[in-house]
Amino acid sequence: MLKLENHLGTTTITGEYFAGLVGNVVSDCYGVIGIAASTPVQGIKRFLSGKSTPDQGVRIKTIGDKLVIDIHIVVLYGINVSAIVKSIINKVRYAVSQAVGMQVAKINVYVDGMAAE
């Protein structure tokens, strides 16, 4: 849970919503085929439900008032991986600042695999 405080009061955002927001932004990036499960729990959820969840492959941690975001992806074979990662980092940082207004300390992107389209 993320808590945002301002002069009007406190807003609480669930980690699942926030991870879903990041997951949707990453899924729309060019060259990303899918988001890989980052924890065994996410892998089991995917196996039991038969489909991926919006928060799959995304982990959010808070350090003070800043965020650390871990993203696990599968990319298209033959595409420049560093360009894809830079694009993801920029889009996620922008989406988080627009949606929540929190600063992102670090975004870690892990390429867990490559696949043909």
N, C-alpha and C positions, 0 to 999 in steps of 0.2 A: 504494500500500500504506500502510495506517495501522498504526502500531505503538503498542500500549498497554503501558505498564510499570507493574507494581505489586510488592508485596512477594513475590508468588509466582513472578514471572517476566515474560516478554514474550509478548504475544499479537499476532499479525499478522492484519489483516483486509484482504482484497483490495478494491480500489476498485470492482470490478465488483459484489461482494456488497453493499457499502455503497450504491452507486448504485441497485441493485435494491431495497434496503430503502426508500430514499427514494422511488423510483418507485412502489412499491406503495402507500405511504402517500398520495402525491399522487393516484394513480388513484382511490382510494376517497373523495376529497373531493367534496362536492356541487358541481355546476356545472362540473366538469372533464370535458371530452369525451375528451381525449387528451393525450398528451405528445409534443411536437414534437422532432424531431432537432435537437440543438444544435451538432453539428459535421458536416462533410462525411463523415467516417468513419462516424458513426452513420447518416447518410442512405443511404450505400452499403450498409451492413449490412442495413438495412431493405429496400432495393430488392432485394438478392440473395436474402435469405431469405424475402421476401414477408410478413413479420410483424414486429412491433415487438419489440425486446429489452427486458429489464427495466431496463437502465441507459440507455435512450434518453432524451435530453433532460435528463440530470442530470450535472453536473460537480462534483467534490469537490476542494477545495484545502485544504491545511493551512498555517496561519500560526502557527508556534510550536506550542503544544499545543491550539489552537483550530481549528475548521473554518469554511470558507466554502463554501456550497452554492449553485450556480446551477441553476435549474429553468426549463425552457421548456415552456409549456402551451398548449392550445387550450381555450377556455371556451365554454359554452353562451350563445348570443345572448339578450340580454334580462335576464341575471342581473347583479346588482351585482358588478362586478369587484373592487372594493376589499374587499368582504366575503369573496369567494373567496380572495383573496391573503392576507388576515389569517388565515383558517382554515388555509390551507396552511402558513403560517409557524408557527403554534402547534402544529399536529399534527406537523410535521417536527421541530421543536425538541424536543417531548416524546418522539417515537419514538427520536430519536438519543440523548437522555439516558438513556432506559430500556434501549436495546439495547447501547449502547457505553459510556456514561458519560462521553463527551467533551462539552465545552462548544462551542456553536455561536456563532461570532463574528458571522456575517452570513448571511442567507438572501436571495438575489436571485431574485425570481420574474418571469420575462419572459412576457407574454401575446403569443404569436406569431400568434394568430388567434382568430376567433369563428366558430362554425358553428351551424346549426340542428340540432336533435336528430333 
